[in-house]
Structures are given as C-alpha cells and as structure tokens.
Amino acid sequence: QVQLVESGGGLVQAGGSLRLSCSTSGSISSFNAMAWHRQAPGEQRELVASITSGGRSNIVDSVKGRFTISRDSAKNTVYLQMNSLRPEDTAVYYCATTNIFGAWTYWGRGTQVTVSS
C-alpha cells in the first residue's frame, strides 16, 4: 500500500519561507516521478512542481524563481522549498506520485499553507 505523508505547512507572513516534505512508504519505485499540487478554496487543484527520478524538475510559471522542488530518492522523500511567499500561495499542498503509466495516482492528505499579508 502506497502512503504519502506531507509535513512542514503552517502560517507565515508574506515574504517568508517554508519547506514542505513528503515522505513515502510502501511499494514506491525510485523511478516514479513526484510532484506537489495545491488547491486554494474554491479553486481547482493545480500542479505546482514536479520532478523525475533523474532529478529533472518542472515549475509552474506562477512560482518559478520562488519555489524549488528536490528529492532524495534513497529516502523516497520529496521537498518543496518555498521562498518569497505571497498571500495567493495560500492553499492546501498535496504530494503525489505516479503509477506505472505515469498518471498522478497516489496522493497524500495535504498540508495547509497560509500566507498572511
């Protein structure tokens, strides 16, 4: 059974930083891509950043230059470093990984990030 557990969320002032972590357990292959998605109230869930098993990352334009995704494959852990946070970054952040077909299939329960102005 695949499990993903996020941590590191919280309340921060605009301009501040947070580091999210996602630890995995179960039969996750080190070859799976991993990603962070977020969902703000009343909004659809959106992909924020993804990273392949080889370390190639992709960051959505709205956070590019402020957020960095990284992974420790030996620990099956992915991180999201968030700097220069803005109120519009407020959302529940979800960790996800893919199945063997490349679809985002496995999700954590999410961690709340709130940025005050």
Residue pairs with C-beta under 8 A, 6 or more apart in sequence:
1 26
1 27
2 24
2 25
2 26
2 27
2 28
2 97
2 106
3 24
3 25
3 26
3 108
4 22
4 23
4 24
4 95
4 96
4 97
4 106
4 107
4 108
5 22
5 23
5 24
5 25
5 95
5 108
5 109
6 20
6 21
6 22
6 93
6 94
6 95
6 108
6 109
6 110
6 111
7 20
7 21
7 22
7 23
7 111
8 18
8 19
8 20
8 21
8 111
9 18
9 20
9 93
9 111
9 112
9 113
10 18
10 112
10 113
10 114
11 114
11 115
11 116
12 18
12 85
12 113
12 114
12 115
12 116
13 115
13 116
14 85
14 86
14 87
14 115
14 116
14 117
15 84
15 85
16 85
16 115
17 81
17 82
17 83
17 84
17 85
18 82
18 85
18 113
19 79
19 80
19 81
19 82
20 36
20 79
20 80
20 82
20 93
20 95
20 111
20 113
21 77
21 78
21 79
22 34
22 36
22 77
22 78
22 79
22 80
22 95
22 108
23 75
23 76
23 77
24 34
24 76
24 77
24 78
24 97
25 76
28 76
28 97
28 106
30 53
30 73
30 74
30 76
31 53
32 53
32 97
32 98
33 50
33 51
33 52
33 53
33 97
33 98
33 102
34 50
34 51
34 71
34 78
34 95
34 96
34 97
34 98
35 47
35 48
35 49
35 50
35 51
35 69
35 78
35 95
35 96
35 97
35 104
36 47
36 48
36 49
36 50
36 69
36 78
36 80
36 93
36 94
36 95
36 96
37 45
37 46
37 47
37 48
37 93
37 94
37 96
37 104
38 45
38 46
38 48
38 89
38 91
38 92
38 93
38 94
38 113
39 45
39 46
39 91
39 92
39 94
39 110
40 88
40 90
40 91
40 92
43 91
45 94
46 60
47 60
48 59
48 60
48 63
48 67
48 80
48 93
49 57
49 58
49 59
49 60
49 63
49 67
49 68
49 69
49 80
50 57
50 58
50 69
51 57
51 58
51 69
51 70
51 71
51 78
53 73
55 71
57 68
57 69
57 70
59 67
59 68
59 69
63 82
63 89
66 82
66 83
66 84
66 85
67 80
67 81
67 82
67 83
68 80
68 81
68 83
69 78
69 79
69 80
69 81
70 78
70 79
70 81
71 77
71 78
71 79
72 78
72 79
78 95
80 93
82 89
82 113
85 113
85 115
86 115
87 115
87 116
87 117
88 115
89 113
89 115
90 113
90 114
90 115
91 113
92 110
92 111
92 112
92 113
93 110
93 111
93 112
93 113
94 107
94 108
94 109
94 110
95 107
95 108
96 104
96 105
96 106
96 107
96 108
97 104
97 105
97 106
98 104
98 105
98 106
99 105
99 106
